[in-house]
């Protein structure tokens, strides 16, 4: 994927405060700035827009805006309002026009966040208990580069309490089989962030949770997610239900029931003036064996987005869907960005591998720029696979492979009859935080058929098996999943009867 283009309309990790002069007198003018809150990592850019309006609120045509910075070593601004973060720290950008002025307070952040000032807390090695600390001091850096969480707790990591907390590195590995009910998985979180404005999450892998990461408080404004990998998320890969602004950059969401949620579940302020920027990232929807509603397996949409949710700016992302959304727009589920919520868009690809046309209308251009390109069939799959290979090459995993695959019988099991006669199709669902390399079906602990080394569809392993070679009677059917490191898991058994 390409580097983000300039100029970008984005809010990445900076606090912007806009102050506007003027009155409601039709003869007066006032200047406003957009966006109204954001954060910049050093080297990133943000396009500020100054609009001069008359007392009736109408734009003043032909008005010019002058831009200045209080500290060019921290943030520079061009004559068009393009701001570049130069170093960690703060600077004030002032826009002036028509006798009025507005200011933007820019806070630059470094990358990686471990390089920033503040106390460091080490989290290392295997972790079997949850991490729960919502009283962290401001600017705390949690270095979890070698941490590998495998805990039975519903919330593996809960952190927050003060601004500018940084969490860097490591793995959070779930252990719930694919057949686990959706209602159970809905309450399982890889990470919950509470009251930590300007929270930075970097380089973490989440596997097999309901939500990968949840910004779960109004105080979580201006969060950022960078170089994060979420795999097999049974609900939302990213949850932003307090409708805050934030940034997602260079991350891979590989198998989401819902891609991202900005759908309030309690009373929250209108988030329509906020902005979520997503760039250089990969998103794949995954049909799950257990779902909120509907025939199984199914998934919902890339965006679970409220009418009062934030705006979206999308740059250089690749999305993949093999099916449409089960619940659809009536449930605020959108396969394309919700109408009216797109703030900026350039150079995204939608890979559609489902039957028929893509289920919603994708914007092909935005303000004269290419917005979405739709790819299908073999060309689309090749494009996706190449994008995945590139992301993985750029994000090698140096930690030991300690997580075993998860596996369940799908048919018979979640669906399908348990009386087997003649040649039958047996289907297991198997997923691993790295890769499943083989699935072996067994009857009463003895292998039947050859080990399957390739998926029939994402997460599914299908064996067509002639049952005539077995004596009629009751058996226990299982499936054994294996990863490249030799970790194995045997599914829960399903009682079947062979009757030929």
Secondary structure, 3 states (H helix, E strand, C coil): CCCCCCCCCCCCCCCCCCCCCCCCCCCCEEEEEECCCCCEECCCEEECEEEEEECCCCECCCCCCEEEECCCCCEEECCCCEEEECCCEEEEEEEEECCEEEEEEEEEECCCHHHCCCCEEECCCEECCCEEECCCCCCCEEECCCCEECCCCCEEEEEECCCCCEEECCEEECCCCCCCCHHHHCCCEEEEEECCCCCEEECCEEECCCEEEEECCHHHCCEEEECCEEEEEEEEEEECCCCCCEEEECCEEEEEEEEEEECCCCCCCCCCCCEEEEECCEEEECCECCCCCCCCCECCCCEEECCCCCEEEEECCEEEECCCCCCCHHHCEECCCCCCCEEEEECEEEEECCCCCCCCCCCCEECCEECEEEEEHHHHHHHHHHHHHHHHHHCCCCCCCCCCCEEEEEECCCECCCEECCEEEEEEEEECCCCEEEEEEEECCEECCCCECCCCECCEEEEEEEHHHCCCEEEEEEEEEEECCCCEEECCCEEEEECC
